[in-house]
Amino acid sequence: MSVDTRAGGKGAAALVTLAVVNEAVYDVAPDPSPDPWRFLWGATYPRLEVRSSAGAPADGGGGGGADQGGAPLRQDLREVAYFGAVQTGADGRAQVKVKLPEALGRYRITARAFTPSGGAGDTRAGITAALPFAVRLTGPRVLTQGDVGSAYLGVQARSGAKTAQVALSVGADVITRTLTLNGGDALARFPLKAPVTGQKLTLEARATAPGGQADAVRQTLPLRPAGPRTRLTREGTLAAAGTRTVDFGVPSGAQAEALTLTLAATPLQAALADLDAYLADPAQRWTTTDAVAARLRANLDLVGLAGPLGWPDVRGRALLQARRDLATLLALRPFGSENGAGWAWTAQGPVTAEQTAHALAALVGAKGAGLTDAATLRGAADAARGLLGKASAGDRAYLAAALALAGDAAPALNLARAGTVRDAYSQARLAAALASSPAAGARAAALTLYRAARAQAERTPDGGLLLADDVTATAYLLDAAQAMGQKTDAPLLLQTLLDRRTGGAWEGPLATAAALGALRGAVTSETRRPQTRVTVIQGSFSRELTLGPPVRLSLPSSGAASPLRLTASGPLAYRAELDARTAGSKPAALSPIVVERRYDRSRVERDGLVTVTLTLRTPVALRHLRLTDPLPGGLEAVDDRPFAFPGAVASAGQTTAAWADRSLYDDRAVFYLERLPAGVTTVRYRLRALAPGTYTAPAPRVESATGLPPAQGQAQRVEVIEGP
């Protein structure tokens, strides 16, 4: 590669860092490195260029030796081809030689230059490693002993070949097939079975085509032990009255430690049960208008949800929290602002249209719940009207939607009739606000806006509907769909909304508030059914109960070997979790920390998402901890925002959990906690299912830099299916 650095149009000596990395790495997480020029606050920006003299080898050259058919066996599959530094000369030039790995695909070349005088700059280039006839092997990057999974073997031929002979060696087993190439490509799925002992499993994929073309690739997968402690999960639903028998299939030689059963009348009520944790009042409260307003709306919607569902305890706690949120919101309103009446992001900031719209929408809910008076609401609405003429197009949609909720639909109707609202988010928000308005023409305008937004919604891998790749926009579209009787779209939007939860909430306070608002409409149908009576029988244990709020039962672990029998008089959603320990193994070491892991689903379709919730409990505050969560073999970590609301969103100095860093690997996710407060802390992130099979994730563990005994959870199993 030729590296040229220039400042002011002339060659300049500089220190250049070079990275050559497979683009697949950036599909998992973006490059976190900052722009060096911005990082150094405006230093002279030197021009930087990288040119590559390499070309794609025509025959796959090199490699780790040939297989029996004579094809080079590619096995140097590193993602990082090069990472280092080079000093350019006085003329600003340097040469760097890089040997590419044998993994095919596009490589990103990133260069960042720094001059002695403080100049900085960066640039990107790329190079593709390809073969005229290539075999690709994709699947799990790591397995646990005893896993049963899948690998995908693909063939790509640019030479016009119509068929290819392929073979996959899994340890000592060999599977062969003949593939028909459509447009030069073919893909086939092969079974994998990891041995119950050993530390690695070698896979070799080979492909040949008429005319002597051939390619081969070798991968070695690490094998991990599952550990002595395992959590087995069984979940499901009954659509109507009936009986369901649940068999855990306790592994031979395993000893049951604990058995818990969670029951709810419907899957939606089971999902809503986790939202009670959203009520927890953090030690340092939110102090921004949008966050406080969102929290107020969310708690008011919890009041509205809990009442019809017959959850008096949840209703009482949510109402108490809503009163506190209302007081905080009113205290945030600045007086004597040079921008006029309204709300700012903080009490000391300038008034903005967006923050005023958030506050007005929340006060509408507070007035409806009897927590504030008409004069307070009227003052907020007047402030919103005063900002309409000064606001940008996007902020006008915010204000118009909030005013429509407050009873003044004219601004929203004017925007809808003008046809100037084109982004899907604003269309959905206005549609939701106008759909429930009694104003003349409001419903017709809402339907027009809804259809415009709905046309931009996309199908998810699970068959749902997602708008603008955004939970908040999808929630507003669901709200509008339910208000206007869109019976085909509403279930699909609801499915996506529930799938996009991060544990008990959504991506942040605004998304959570919008989601809860939409879920109030979905709950309406839930309250028109008689209460479900359930009989639980396992071994000598028997209990009858009538479901109100979701119920969590602890069953005797001694009966875990017996089938669990559930008889219900109506719809039922259940989740049973059994913690077992290998017979003869030692109990977990005593530690001041307890760590538990929970997957929001134990069975997922390929390309579907699973939310991982890691719960840490400690009676005392601790510092300098590392939380390691091994991944199931057939899934990959995809979310780089692991700390869920409220901890992850609070500004500096306001968070209840602080972290130094997090890292995502092929086989594990690692979180470094600078401090852990006494009580309960949750860490959440997501996994994407890659390959069908049944995979076991070894137990999560917490280690301390101060020498405390490590804490360890339970191994857990996830099943990935191909889908319909």
N, C-alpha and C positions, 0 to 999 in steps of 0.2 A: 504494500500500500504506500502511496505517496502522500505525505502530509505537508501542506503549505500553510503557513501562518503569516498574516499581513496586518499591519496597522497603518492607517492613513494611506492605504494603497501601496505600501512598500513592505517588502519582506521584513519580518521581525522575529528575533529569537524568542521562543516560548517553551514552557513545559506543557506537554500535551498528554492527557490521560486518554487511553484508547480502550474501548470495550467492544468485543465482537460476540454477540449473544443471539441465540436462536429466538426468532420472533415468538415462538410458542410460550416462552417465559413471560412475555409482556401480555399475553392473553389471560394469565392468571393474576398478575398485579402490574400496574403501570410503573415506569421508571420513577423512583422517588427523588432522584437528584434534582435540585433546583437549577433554574437558569443562572449560570455563574455571573453574568453581567448584573442581573437584578440582585443577586445575592451580595455582590460587592457594591451595591448602591451607585450604579451609574458610572463605573470606571470606563475608560476608553474601550470600545468594542473592536477587538481585532477580527479581521476576516479569517475564517478557517475553512480549509478544504481538505477532503480525503478522497483519493481516487484509488481504485483497486485495479491491479493488473492481472488478477486471477480470473480464470474462466471455469465453467462447470466441466469436470472431467468427462470425457466421452465414454469411458469404459469402467468408471467406478474406481479407478486406480488405487493402489495401496490396499490397506485393510489388514486384518489380523490373520491372514492365511486363507487358503481356499478350502471349500468343502469337497465332498467326494465327486460332485459333478463339475468341479473346476471353477465355479463361480467364486469371486472374492467374498469372504465372509466379513461383512461389516459389523464391527462390535465397539468401535470408539464412538459412542453416542452422547458425548458430553454436550450440554446446552451452552456452555461458555467456551468459545474457541480461544479467546485471548482477553486478558485484562492486564494492562501494564501502562507504563509511562515512557515517553520518548522526548528528548530535547531536540528542538529544531535548531539549525545553525543560524549564523548571522543573516543568511539569505532567506530564513524562514522555511527551510526545506529539510525533510528527513524521509528515510525509507524504512518500512517495517515489513518483515516477512511473517506471515501467519499460516500455519497449517490448519486447514479446516477439519473439524471432526467428520466422521462418516455418517452422521445423521443428516438426512436430506431436508431441504426446506430453505426458507428465507432467513438470513442472518442480518441483524441490525448492527451497523457500525456506528458507534457514538464516540465523538471526540470532544474534549473540553480543554481549552488552552488558557494559560495564565502567563502573562509577561512580568518581568521584574518590576516594571513601572506601575503595575496594578491593573493592566488591561485584562479582559477576560472575554471569552466567546465560546460558542459550541456549534456543532453541526452534526448532521446525520447522513449516512449513506447506507447502502445495502448490497448484498450479494446473495445469489441463489445457488445452492448446491443441488444438482439434479442429475438423473441418469436417464438414458433413452428407454431402459427397461428396469423397473424398480419394484421391489416388494416392500411393503410397509407393515409393521407390527405395532398395534396399539392395544391398550388394555391397562390393567392395574400396574402401578409402579412398585407396589409392595404387597405382600400377602401375609396372612396370619396362618400358622400351622392348622391344617384341616379345612381351610377355605375352599369353597367350590365356586368358581367364577367363569369368566369368559375372556377371550382375546379376539381381536379382529385382525384378519390378515387381508391386506389389499394389494392389488397388482395394478401398475400403471405402465402402459406400453405406448410409446410414441411411434413405433415402427409399423403399425397397422396389424399386429398380431390379433387373431380372433379368439384364441383359447390359450390357457396357461395351466400347467400342472403345478400344484402347490402342495407343500408338506409342512406340517408344524410338529416339531419335536418338543414334548413336554417331559423333561427328565428322560426316562427310558422309553416313553410311549411316543408313537409316531402316527399321525393322522394325515392321510393324503386325499386330495380332491382335484377335480378338473373344473376350472372356472371358465365361463363364457365372458369375454370382454366386450362390454357395450360402450362404444366410443373410446375404446382403449383402457377402460377401467373396470374393475370388479372388486367386490368386497364380500368376505365370508366370515362368519362367526364360528369360533372353535371353542370347545370346552376346556377349562383348566381345573385341575384338582391339586391342591397343595398337599404334600405329605404331612403327617402328624409329627414328624421329627425332622431335624436338619435345620440349616441356617440359610440355605439359598435354593432356588429353583431356576434351572437354565432352560430358556426357550430358544429354539432355532427355527426360523422361517425361511423356506427356500421356494423359489419359483423358476420355472423354465418355460420357454415358448419354442415353437417350431422355428428352425433356423439357428439354433444354438444360443439364443439369448438366455441369460440366467442372472439371478441375483440372490443373495442370501444375507440374513441379518441375525445376530445373536444378542439376546438380552438376558441378563441375570437378575432375577428378582430376589430381594432379601426376604427371608422368612422370619417372622417374629413369633414367640410364644404368646398365647392369649393371657397367661397369668392365672393365678389360682382362683380369682374371684370373678364371677360372670353375672351379668344382668340379662335375663331373658324377658322379652316383652311380647305380649299378645294383645292385639287390639282389633276392634271391629264394631259393626253396627247391626241392629235389628230394625228393619224398616216398619215392622208391625209386630203385633203380639206373637210371641213364640218362645222357643227355648234354644239356647246356644251352649254347646259343650266346648270348653277350652282345655286343651292338653298341652302342658308345657314341654313335655319331652325332656325331663331333667336328665342331663348326661349321666351315664353310669359312673358310679364312684363319687358323685357330687353330693354335697351336703347343703340343704336349703338353710339360708340364714334369715331371710325376711320375705314376706309376700304381701303386696299391697294391690288394692283394686279400686279404680276410680270409675264411678258410674254417673251418667248424665242422661237426661231425657232425649236429647238429640245431639248430633255432632256440633251444631252451632252453639248450643249451651255449653258443651264441653270446652269449646274454644273460648267462649266468653268467661269461663271460670277463672282462667289465668289472669284476666285483666284486673282482678282485685289487687294484685301486687302493684299496679300502677298508682294506687292510692297512697303508697308510702310517702311520707313527707320527708324529703332529704334534710340533712343537717343544715345545709346552706340552700335557701330557697332560690327559685328562679327570680331574676330581677330584670328581665327584658319583657317588653309588652307582648310580643308575639308568643313567647313561651308561656307567660302567665295567662294570656287570653286562651291559648290552646288548652292549657290545663283546666281552666274554668269550663270551657265547652265540653271537654272530655268527661269531667266529673259530673256535670249536669246531664250528659247523655247516659252516664252510668246510673244516675238516679232514675232517668226515664226507662232504662232497660231493666233495672232491678225490680221496680215496682210491679210491672205486669208479669214478670217471671216468678214473683213471690220470693224474692231474696231480701228480706228486711234488713239483715245485718249489713249487706253491701250497700243498700240504699242509704242507711244511716251514716255510714262512714263517708260515702261519696258526697252527701249533702253537707256534712261538716267541713270537708275539704273544700267544697265549692264556696262556702262562705268565706274561708280564709283567702282563696284565690281572688274573690271579688274585691275584698278589702285591699289586697295588694295591687290589683289592676287600677282601682280608683286612685290609689296613692301614686301611681306612676304617671298620672296625667300632669304635664307641666302647665303652669299658669304664667301668663305674661310673656309667652313665647313670641318672638318676632315673626314666626311663620303663621301666627294665628292660633285658633283653638284646635285641639286634637291631641294625638298621642305621638310620642317619640319612641325610639327603640329603647332608650333608658330615660330616666326622669330628667337627666341633664342635657339630653340631646335635642336636636331640632325636630319639630313636628313633621311627620311624613304621612302621605296618603295611605301607604300600605299598612303602617302600624295603626292608624286610626280605623282602617277597615277591619283589622283583626279585633280591636277593642269593641267596635260597634257590634260585630257579629256575636261576640261573647256576651255583651250586655243584653242583646235580644233574648238569648237563652236565660239569662239571669232574671229578666223581667217576666218571662213566661213561667219561671219557677217561683215567682213571688219573692225574690231576694233583693230586688231593687225597685225603684219607683219610676213612674212615667216621666217625671221631670229629668231624671238622670239619663234615661234613654233618649229623650227629646234633645237634650244638650249634645249628646254624642252624635245624633243624626244631623243636627245643624252643623256641627264641626265637619262632618263628612261632606255635606253639601257645599260648604265653603271651600273645600279643597278640590272639588271636581274640576273646576276650570284651570287649576294649576297643575293637575296630575298628568303623568305620561299616559299613553294609551293603555299600557298594561295595568297601571295603578287605577285608572278610571274603571276598569272592569272589576277590580277588587272592591272599590267604593260602591259601584252600582249594585253588585251582588249583596253587599252588606245592607245597603239601603232598602233593597227589595225585601230582605228578611225583616227589616224594621217597619215595613208597611208602605214604603214609597217605591213603587215599581217603575216610575217614569224614567229615571236615568237608565235602568237596565233595558227597558223596552226601546228607548231611543237608540241604544247601542245595537240591540238585536235588529231593529228595522234598518239601520244604516248599513249593516253588513260589514262593519269594519273590524269585527272581532274574528280573527282568523286562527289564533293558536288554540289547540285542542284543550289545554288546561283552562283557559278563560271561558271557552264555550261551555265546557262541562260545569264550571262553577256557576255561571249565569243560568244555565238550564236548571240546575238544582235549586237555585234561589227563586226562579220564576215559576217552577212547576207547582209550588204550593201557594202561590200568590192568588188572591181572589180578584185581582185587577183585570179589567177587560183586555183581552188579547194576550194576557200573560201566558196562558197555557199553550196557545198556538206558537208564540215566540219561543217558549221553552222547547217545544217539539222540534222546531227548525234548528235551534242550537244543538239539541241532543243529536239529531241525525248528522249534523256536520261533524260533531266530535266522534260519534260512533263510527263514522266512515274511516277515521284515522286509528281506531283501536286495532290491535293485533292479537292473534291467537298465541297463547302460551304453549309450551310443550305438553302441559297437562290438560289442554283443551279449554282453558279459561280465556277471558278477554282482559287485555292490559292496555291502558291508554297512556301514550307518551312515555312509556317505560317508567311510570311514576305512580306510587301508591295513592298520593293525595288526589291526583287527577282521576284515577280509577274510582276512588271512593265517591267523588262528586258525581261521576257518571252513573254509578250505582244508585246514588240517592235520587237522581233525576229519573232513572229507569223505573225504580219502584213507585215513585210518585205518579208516573204517567202510565203505569200498567204494562211496561215492556217485559212481558213474562218470558220471552225467549232469552233476552240479554241478561236479565237480572241474576239468574242462577250462575251464569258464566262469570259475571263480574264479581259476585259474592265469593265464588270459588277462588278466584285470583286474590281477592282481598285477604281471605283467610290463609292462603298459601304464602303470602308475602309477610306474614308476621315474623318478627324476630323475638321469639319467646312469647311473653305475654303482651307485647305492645308492637308498634311498627317502627319505622326508621327514625322517628323523632317526634317531638310534640305536635307539630302541625299535621303530620300524616296520621298519628294516633287519633287526634281530634276529628279529622275528616272521616276516618274509618269508623269510629264509634257513632258519629252522626248518621252514616249510611246504615250501620247495623241496627239502629233503632227501627228502621222500616222493615228489615228482615225479621226482627223478633216478633212483629205483629202476628204473623201466622203461627209462631211458636206458642202463643198464649191462648189459642183457640182449641187446644187439645186437652182432654182430661189428663190428670196427673198419672204417671206411670208407676205401677206397683211392681216391685222386683223381689224375687226370692233367690238368694245366693246359697248354694250348697257345695261343700267340698269336704269329703271325708266325714268327720263327725261334726263339722261346723255347719250351722244353718242360721240364716237370718232373713227376715222379711222387712222391707222398708218401702215407703212411698217417696218418690223423688220430688224434691223441691229444687233447691240449688244442687249442683253436682256434689257427690258424696265420695269421700276417700276412706276406704276401710283397710284395716290391718288384719290379715287372716293368719291363723296359726301356721307357721312354716312347716310344722310336722306333717301337715296334710298336703304338701306341695306335690307329692307323687301321685295323688288322686286327681282325676279330672275335675275341673271347675264347671259347675252347672249353673247357668243363669236363665231364669224364667221370668219374662216380662209381660205385662198386660198391654203394652203399647211400644212405641219406638224407644230404642235404647242405644246409647253409645258407651262403650266400655274400653278400659285399658288396664291390663294386669301386668305387674312387674314382679319377677322373682329374682332375688339375689341369692346366688349359690356359690359355694366354695368347694374346691377339690378336696376330697376326703384325705386326711393326713396332713394337709397344708396348715401352716401356722395362721392364726388370725392376724389381721392387719395391725401393724405397729401403732402404739398410742401416739397421737400427734395432736397439737393444739388446733389443727386445721382439719375440717371434714370437706372433702371434695366429692361432688356427685355430678354425673353427666346424664343428660336427657336428650334424646332425639324426638323431634315433634312427630315423626312417623318412623315406623320400623319397616315399612314396605313402600317402595317408591319406584316409579317408572324411570326408565333410562332417560337422561337429560333433565329429570326432575330435581327439585331442590329439597334439602333437608336442613332444618334449623337445629343447630347444636346449642344447648344451654348448659353451661358449666356453672355450678353453684358452689361457692366457697363459704364456709361458716367458721367463725372463730370467736371465742369469748374475749379476746384481747387484740389490740391493734398490733400489726406486724409489719416488717419492712423487708425489702430486698428478697422477693420471692420469684420463682420461675414456675409457671404452670405449663405443663406439657400434655397435649391431648393427641394421642396416636389416632390416625385416620383409618377408617375401614378401607380395605384394599381397592374396592371398585368405585370409590368416590374421591373427589378432589376438593380442596378448600378453595372457595371462589370469592369470599367476602372479606374485604380488608377494613371493615368497620366493625370490629368485634364487640366493642363495649356499647351495650344498648342504652336507650333512653331510660333514666335521665343522666346516668353517669358519663356517657360519652359526649353528650351535647353541651353540658355546662361549660361556661367559659373558665379560664384559668382562675384558680382560687375558689371555685364553687363546686368542684366535682367531689363526689363521695368515694371515688376510687381513682387512683392515679397510676399511670403506667409509663414505663420508659420506652418500650418498644414491643413490637410483635413481629413474628416471622412465620411465613407459610412455606412448608416443605412438601415433598412428594408423600411423605409418610406421617407427618405430624404438623400440628399448629402449636406454636410456642408463644406465650405471653409473659412478659417481664413486668412484674408489679413492683413499683417503687415503695408503695405503702398499701396496706390492706386494713381498712377500718374494722373495729369490732362489730360483729353482727353478720349480716348476709350480703355478699357481693356476687353479682352475676356477670358472666362473660358470654357473649353470644356471637356466633358467626354461622356461615352457611357452607354446605357441601353440595356439589353437583354429582349426580349419579352418572357413571361413565360406562360400565359394563355389567350386564346381567349376572346374577350369582348371589350367593349368601356369604357375607363377609363379616368377620369379627374384628372389632377395634379393641386393642388392648386397653387396659385401664388407664385413665388419666392420673397424673401424679403432680404433686406440688413439692418443690424442693426449696430450701432456704439457704441463703448465703451465710447465715449466722449460726448454722450448725443444728437447727431444730430437726427432730425426726421427720422424715418425709411423710406426706399423706398420699394415700392411693385409693382410687375409686374402684369401679367394677368394669370388666370387659363387657362389651355390648355388641349385639349382632344386628345387622341391617340386611334386608333382602332387596335386591334390585331386579325388576322385571322388565321385559322387552317392551311391554305396552300393547295396546290394542292393534 
